[in-house]
Amino acid sequence: MQRLTQDERKLIEPIEQSAMLVRTERWSAINSGTGNLAGLQQQAEELACAFAALPGEVELRGPATVTSIDAGGREIEQANGRHLVLRVRPAARRRFLLTGHMDTVYPPGHPFQEGRWLDDDIFNAPGAADMKGGIAVMLAALQAFEGSNAAKTTGYDVMINSDEETGSLSSADLIAELAREKAAALTYEPSAQPDGTLAHARGGSGNYSVTITGRAAHAGRNPHEGRNAIVAAGALAVALKTMEHSDLAINPARIDGGSANNVVPDLAILRFNIRPKSADAALNFERDFSVLLQHIEAGHEVGTQVHGGITRPPKTVDAEAQRLFDLVQRTGADLGQAFGWQPSGGVCDGNNIAACGVPVVDTMGVRGGAIHSSEEYLIASSLAERAALSAVVLHRLATGDLA
Ligand SMILES: [Zn+2]
């Protein structure tokens, strides 16, 4: 650790691995699957209590209204939990954004509910890596940072949403609001590899439901009078697949609707996901898709209605964002932590933050792996390691090192 200044060495001294571990174990015992509102409420209260150790007022913000299309083609409202927001020294000239998510991919009925130690350093638990351990890292880093002189003139907002795993639909506006005028952002997703590798550029993601309305008729008596919505949905799915190219993956995922065997079906809902790698690919898709819909409508004499769109814009790494990556890597090296970065096929709130023009490193959380599975694990010793990394990065950002 020779390459740390005396201030930096003092900064990371109070970081305590055990405190973070206690929190991670406690938090991962709470089921906070995205749809589990009671669990999310309990998790939010725990977090509010823990983050009260920092200056500023913790608030729990209500979710924005989100709707989806059910199997009958009806638009229904989706329930979401509240999001934690903490604003510290909002009047400061230089401000940062730190984000995390309290939800997990495991609903209450999922068999993976309890944590267990696989060995001295490997903790297998729901959300241990993604990202309850990461939230513990963020808090410990901020507590350490608060002990420095630099903190007195630095502001930051913390946002911990409750719907990241389902696309942050009810928190996207909040993220955009908080990203405004921030010099940089750190998000606490686990590292892209167990060795600490950061996720660099990310593709985007969009989810669509197309409701197709045809005309019902008897399959034997007057089929020519029917307009088959299932056939139109099938044609649309096949046509979408042909629109793929190297910068755009399209996955027609499901067709709902249909009717009895002797009825020409008048309703179908086609659901699909797209993964654009660039802003151009995203833009071109939206244009080509609306042309395709007109063809389907005309060719099959059906009506179409589109719900959804691109909710995670592609995250490219511009020169300013690259400087932040360089700073994080340099800081790691100064702490004796060697890691690089790689592009990621996954999406996260880093996509939304980058889309606001704010440089972001979105894998500042723990080292671990097998996330979104019952084998999810946290490398416990990475808690202190990554908290030190974040604390020094914050300190360097606060003291002007974004060169
Ligand atoms: Zn995550």
Boltz pocket constraint, residues with backbone or C-beta under 6 A from the ligand:
constraints:
  - pocket:
      binder: B
      contacts: [[A, 101], [A, 130], [A, 131], [A, 164], [A, 189], [A, 190], [A, 348]]
      max_distance: 6.0
